[in-house]
Amino acid sequence: MVKLIITWSIRDGREAEFLEFVNNDFTRLFLAMNVQPTEAWYAIWGEGPQAMICGIARDEAAMEQALASSDWEEIRTKVGAFAEGLEFKVVEKGDGFQL
C-alpha cells in the first residue's frame, strides 16, 4: 500500500474554510479517487505546516491514477483558496505517524 501525505498552512482568518473542507469535501473527494482517508491533523501552534491530511491506495498505479483525476484537481483548487505552502508526496505506507 502507498500513502498520500498532503500538508499546508492556513492563511490568516481562513480557518473556518479549512474546517469546512475537511468536514464536507475531503472524504468525498478522496473516496471518489479510490483513496481511503486515514488521518487529518491540525496544529494550533509550532513550526511547520498547520495541516496534514493522508490517505492510502492499494499500490502506486492506483495512486498515480488518483493524482491524475479531476477530483485531485478539485482538492488542490479548494485547498489553494484557503492555504499556502501546499505540498504532497507519496510514500510506502508505514506503521504509526508519517511525515
C-alpha positions in Angstrom: 0.0 0.0 0.0 1.0 3.6 -0.6 0.2 6.7 1.4 -0.5 10.2 0.1 0.6 12.9 2.6 -0.7 16.4 1.9 0.5 19.4 4.1 -0.2 23.1 4.1 -0.5 26.1 6.3 -3.8 28.0 6.6 -3.9 31.7 5.6 -4.8 34.0 8.4 -8.5 34.2 9.0 -9.3 31.2 6.8 -9.6 28.5 9.5 -13.3 28.1 9.1 -12.9 27.3 5.4 -10.3 24.7 6.3 -12.6 23.0 8.7 -15.5 23.2 6.2 -13.3 21.5 3.6 -12.2 18.7 6.0 -15.8 18.1 7.2 -17.6 18.4 3.8 -15.3 17.8 0.9 -12.2 15.9 1.8 -13.7 12.4 2.5 -16.0 12.6 -0.6 -13.2 13.6 -2.9 -10.7 11.0 -1.6 -13.2 8.2 -1.9 -14.0 9.3 -5.4 -10.3 9.0 -6.1 -10.2 5.4 -4.6 -8.0 6.7 -1.8 -9.0 5.7 1.7 -8.7 8.6 4.2 -6.6 7.7 7.1 -5.9 10.8 9.2 -6.2 14.6 9.4 -4.1 16.7 11.7 -4.4 20.4 12.6 -1.6 22.1 14.6 -2.6 25.2 16.5 1.0 26.2 17.4 4.6 25.3 16.5 6.8 25.5 13.4 5.9 23.8 10.1 2.7 23.1 8.2 -0.5 23.6 10.1 -2.5 20.9 8.4 -1.8 17.3 7.2 -4.3 15.0 5.6 -3.4 11.5 4.5 -4.9 8.6 2.6 -3.9 5.2 1.2 -4.3 3.4 -2.1 -3.6 -0.2 -2.9 -0.5 0.5 -5.0 1.5 3.1 -6.9 -0.5 2.7 -10.1 -3.8 3.4 -8.2 -2.3 6.4 -6.6 -1.0 7.7 -9.9 -4.4 7.4 -11.4 -5.9 9.2 -8.4 -3.4 12.1 -8.8 -4.3 12.4 -12.4 -8.0 12.7 -11.7 -10.3 15.8 -11.7 -11.1 15.1 -8.1 -7.4 15.7 -7.2 -7.5 19.0 -9.1 -10.6 19.9 -7.2 -8.8 19.2 -3.9 -5.8 21.4 -5.0 -8.1 24.2 -6.1 -10.2 24.2 -2.9 -7.1 24.0 -0.6 -5.4 26.7 -2.6 -8.2 29.1 -1.8 -7.5 29.0 2.0 -4.0 27.7 2.3 -0.4 28.3 1.3 2.6 26.1 1.0 0.7 23.1 -0.3 3.0 20.1 -0.6 2.3 16.4 -1.2 4.2 13.2 -1.5 3.5 9.5 -1.9 5.4 7.1 0.3 5.2 3.4 1.2 2.6 3.1 4.0 4.3 2.5 7.3 3.1 2.0 10.8 2.4 5.0 13.0 2.8 8.7 12.3 4.5 9.5 9.0 5.7 12.8 7.6 
